[in-house]
Amino acid sequence: MGITVQNITGSTAMVIWPKMASCADTFYSVMYHPNWNSMLSSYSRKSFQKEERVPTTRSSFVVENLTPLTTYIVCVTCQSANPSSDQCRVFNTLERDPASASNTKKELALGIWLTSSVLLLIIAAILLYGCLHILCRRRCERLRGQNGTSKQDHGKAWTKNTAQDSEELGRQSQLMQDTEEKHPGGIQLATIIENPSACKEPVMPTSKSHERMSTTRQCSAIN
């Protein structure tokens, strides 16, 4: 068939073949496999590691993702035919090209940067959550402390008012006791004064003025 392999690098190679007038199928099968020495001499389709389908309107295909410094065998056939020896070509890939190595390094650096950024975001989120949790807990403790202080002050004020009331009652009781000791007949005297009806008598329309005067004098003497 006159298959040729051009533009070989460490990871790619371009396979070129002439159009087959006898191929009535709709696409070509481009099959390739590394390590030609491990291939069977029968060239079975199942022996190939990779197989790509290319439309019959094309006569070239770029094989990618190859391994550097590796021997490959590539075959081109019609859609369903098994390849023969004249439809295959053996080639060797080159060392890893600088551009590919640079791209690999860039991809590796980008992956490391993305991973580091995600980890930093996770750590920042955890720290922020911890700080907010601590602030909320301190605020709750402060509010509880203020409520406890207000309740304690209320209790102290109530106890103080109760003590003052008790003291005032004690003072009034002591004052009453002192008054009773100084004036033992004060209660009876007050009773007599507040109940003067015992000395008053109804005025009778009689001429017994002498008896009335006598009773008035006795009341005055008692007062």
Residue pairs with C-beta under 8 A, 6 or more apart in sequence:
1 17
1 18
1 20
1 76
1 86
1 87
2 17
2 18
3 15
3 16
3 17
3 74
3 75
3 76
3 87
3 88
3 89
4 15
4 16
4 17
4 89
5 13
5 14
5 15
5 16
5 74
5 89
5 91
6 13
6 14
6 16
7 13
7 14
7 62
8 91
8 92
8 93
8 94
9 93
9 94
9 97
9 100
10 66
10 68
10 69
10 93
10 94
10 95
10 96
10 97
10 100
11 64
11 65
11 66
11 67
11 68
11 93
11 96
11 97
11 100
12 62
12 63
12 64
12 66
13 62
13 63
13 66
13 72
13 74
13 91
13 93
14 60
14 61
14 62
14 63
15 30
15 32
15 60
15 61
15 62
15 63
15 74
15 76
15 89
16 59
16 60
17 28
17 59
17 60
17 76
18 59
19 56
19 59
20 28
20 78
23 56
23 78
23 79
24 78
25 56
25 78
25 79
25 80
26 55
26 56
26 79
27 53
27 54
27 55
27 56
27 79
28 53
28 54
28 55
28 56
28 58
28 76
28 77
28 78
28 79
29 45
29 51
29 52
29 53
29 54
29 76
29 77
29 78
29 79
29 80
29 81
30 51
30 52
30 53
30 54
30 61
30 63
30 74
30 75
30 76
31 45
31 48
31 50
31 51
31 52
31 74
31 75
31 76
31 77
31 83
32 48
32 49
32 50
32 63
32 72
32 73
32 74
32 75
33 39
33 47
33 48
33 49
33 50
33 72
33 73
34 49
34 66
34 67
34 70
34 71
34 72
35 70
35 71
36 71
36 72
36 73
36 90
37 71
39 47
39 73
40 47
43 75
43 82
43 83
43 84
43 85
43 88
44 82
45 51
45 82
45 83
48 75
50 63
52 61
52 63
53 79
54 61
63 72
63 74
66 72
66 93
67 93
68 93
68 94
68 95
68 96
69 92
69 93
69 94
69 95
70 92
70 93
71 90
71 91
71 92
72 90
72 91
72 92
72 93
73 88
73 89
73 90
74 88
74 89
74 91
75 83
75 87
75 88
75 89
76 83
76 87
77 83
77 87
179 186
180 186
180 187
183 189
192 198
192 222
193 223
196 219
199 215
199 218
199 219
199 222
200 219
201 212
201 215
203 212
